[in-house]
């Protein structure tokens, strides 16, 4: 049974990792292992937001952080709407979509679905990602208009530090939870780590 108290991101990360590494039987272990990684990523995100507060004037920082929060909430709504649409298609075949993130580029298996419904799954996910991309472009444009020369570079550097912290946290969790699986190669781990880092970056 899934502990629904677990962070949804831990469930999404575990779904991708177990599927990509072909260790579906270890999904529960992976979920638990990603919990401390999420705590570390939350702290890295707080550090990023502190940089915004320290770099920008108070009124500008407040507007940027408010815009970020609104963007994240809207992305969450888009994600959940797409997940429900895809889950309904899977249920037609007595299958479950699971905890995959429809906004992530990783596409879970669609074996058992008709070609038409497999295509519908891809279409729902593509449409949701396109909606998020459009929304992100609008937010970025609004933010850039508020920044002074030099501030963009500072915030870009801060975002890169956040992404590096995400990768380090996920790498530690992935290595710890897959240590007993001899079938997992270093190449597989590298590919999965990249996928998980991109997933996490899109979640924040």
C-alpha positions in Angstrom: 0.0 0.0 0.0 1.3 3.5 -0.9 1.8 5.9 2.0 -0.1 8.9 0.8 1.8 11.0 3.3 4.8 10.7 1.1 5.6 13.8 -1.0 4.0 13.5 -4.4 7.4 14.3 -5.9 8.9 11.2 -4.2 6.2 9.1 -5.9 6.8 10.6 -9.3 10.6 10.2 -9.0 10.2 6.6 -7.9 7.9 5.8 -10.7 10.4 7.1 -13.3 13.4 5.5 -11.6 11.9 2.1 -11.2 10.5 2.0 -14.7 13.7 3.4 -16.4 16.0 1.0 -14.4 13.6 -2.0 -14.8 13.4 -2.5 -11.0 9.7 -2.0 -10.5 9.8 -4.3 -7.5 11.9 -1.7 -5.6 9.5 1.3 -6.2 8.6 1.4 -2.5 12.2 1.5 -1.4 12.9 4.2 -4.0 10.0 6.3 -2.7 11.4 6.3 0.8 14.9 7.0 -0.4 13.8 10.1 -2.3 12.2 11.7 0.8 15.5 13.1 2.2 16.5 14.2 -1.3 13.3 16.2 -1.5 14.1 17.9 1.8 17.5 18.8 0.4 16.0 20.1 -2.8 13.4 22.2 -0.8 16.4 23.8 1.0 18.1 24.5 -2.3 14.9 26.1 -3.5 14.7 28.2 -0.4 18.3 29.4 -1.0 17.4 30.3 -4.5 14.4 32.4 -3.3 16.7 34.0 -0.7 19.0 35.1 -3.5 16.1 36.7 -5.2 15.2 38.6 -2.0 18.8 39.7 -1.4 19.5 40.7 -5.1 16.3 42.6 -5.9 14.7 45.6 -4.4 12.0 44.6 -1.8 9.0 45.5 -4.0 10.5 43.8 -7.1 11.5 40.7 -5.1 8.0 40.5 -3.8 6.5 40.7 -7.2 8.9 38.1 -8.6 8.3 35.6 -5.8 4.6 36.1 -6.0 4.7 35.5 -9.8 6.8 32.3 -9.2 4.3 31.0 -6.6 1.4 31.7 -9.0 3.2 29.9 -11.8 3.9 26.9 -9.6 0.3 26.7 -8.6 -0.9 26.9 -12.2 1.6 24.2 -13.2 0.3 22.0 -10.5 -3.2 22.4 -11.8 -2.1 21.6 -15.4 -0.2 18.5 -14.2 -3.1 17.1 -12.2 -5.6 17.8 -15.0 -3.4 15.9 -17.5 -2.8 13.1 -15.0 -6.6 12.6 -14.6 -7.2 12.6 -18.3 -4.4 10.1 -18.9 -5.5 7.9 -16.0 -9.0 7.7 -17.5 -7.5 6.3 -20.7 -5.5 3.7 -18.8 -8.6 2.7 -16.8 -10.3 1.8 -20.0 -7.9 -1.2 -20.2 -7.9 -2.0 -16.5 -4.5 -0.4 -16.1 -3.2 2.3 -13.9 -1.1 5.3 -15.0 0.6 5.4 -11.6 2.5 8.4 -10.3 4.2 9.4 -13.4 4.4 13.2 -14.1 2.7 13.9 -17.4 4.8 17.1 -17.7 8.0 15.1 -17.6 9.6 14.1 -20.9 9.8 10.4 -19.7 7.0 8.4 -21.3 5.9 5.4 -19.3 5.0 2.2 -21.2 1.6 2.1 -23.0 1.6 -1.6 -23.8 -2.0 -2.9 -23.6 -3.5 0.3 -24.8 -4.8 0.6 -28.4 -2.6 2.6 -30.8 -5.3 5.3 -30.9 -5.4 5.6 -27.1 -1.6 5.5 -26.8 -1.5 8.4 -29.2 -4.2 10.2 -27.1 -2.0 9.8 -24.0 0.9 11.4 -25.8 -1.3 14.2 -27.1 -2.6 15.0 -23.6 1.0 15.1 -22.2 2.3 17.2 -25.1 -0.6 19.7 -24.8 0.0 20.1 -21.1 3.8 20.6 -21.6 3.1 23.2 -24.3 0.7 25.0 -21.9 3.4 25.1 -19.3 6.0 26.3 -21.7 3.8 29.1 -22.8 3.1 30.1 -19.3 6.8 30.0 -18.3 7.6 32.2 -21.3 5.1 34.8 -20.1 6.4 34.7 -16.5 10.0 35.0 -17.6 9.2 37.9 -19.8 7.5 39.7 -17.0 10.4 39.0 -14.6 13.1 40.2 -17.1 11.3 43.5 -17.5 11.7 44.2 -13.7 15.5 43.4 -13.6 18.4 45.8 -13.7 21.6 45.1 -15.6 23.6 42.4 -13.8 20.7 41.0 -11.9 19.8 38.5 -14.6 23.3 36.9 -14.4 23.1 36.7 -10.6 19.7 34.9 -10.7 20.8 32.6 -13.5 23.9 31.6 -11.5 21.6 31.0 -8.5 19.3 28.8 -10.5 22.3 26.8 -11.8 23.4 26.3 -8.2 19.9 25.1 -7.3 19.9 22.6 -10.2 23.4 21.3 -9.1 22.1 20.8 -5.6 19.1 18.9 -7.0 21.4 16.6 -9.0 23.6 16.0 -5.9 20.7 15.1 -3.7 19.1 12.8 -6.3 22.4 11.1 -7.0 23.0 10.3 -3.4 19.4 8.9 -3.1 19.6 6.9 -6.3 23.0 5.4 -5.5 21.9 4.4 -2.0 18.6 2.8 -3.1 20.0 0.9 -6.1 23.2 -0.3 -4.4 21.9 -3.9 -4.1 20.8 -4.1 -7.7 23.7 -5.5 -9.7 21.8 -5.3 -12.9 21.9 -1.5 -12.8 24.9 -0.1 -14.7 26.6 3.2 -14.2 25.4 4.3 -17.6 21.8 3.5 -16.7 22.2 5.4 -13.4 23.6 8.5 -15.2 20.7 8.5 -17.7 18.2 8.1 -14.9 19.8 10.8 -12.8 19.6 13.2 -15.7 15.9 12.3 -16.2 15.1 12.7 -12.5 16.9 16.1 -12.2 14.9 17.4 -15.1 11.7 16.1 -13.5 12.5 17.8 -10.2 13.5 21.1 -11.9 10.1 21.1 -13.6 8.4 20.5 -10.3 9.7 23.6 -8.5 
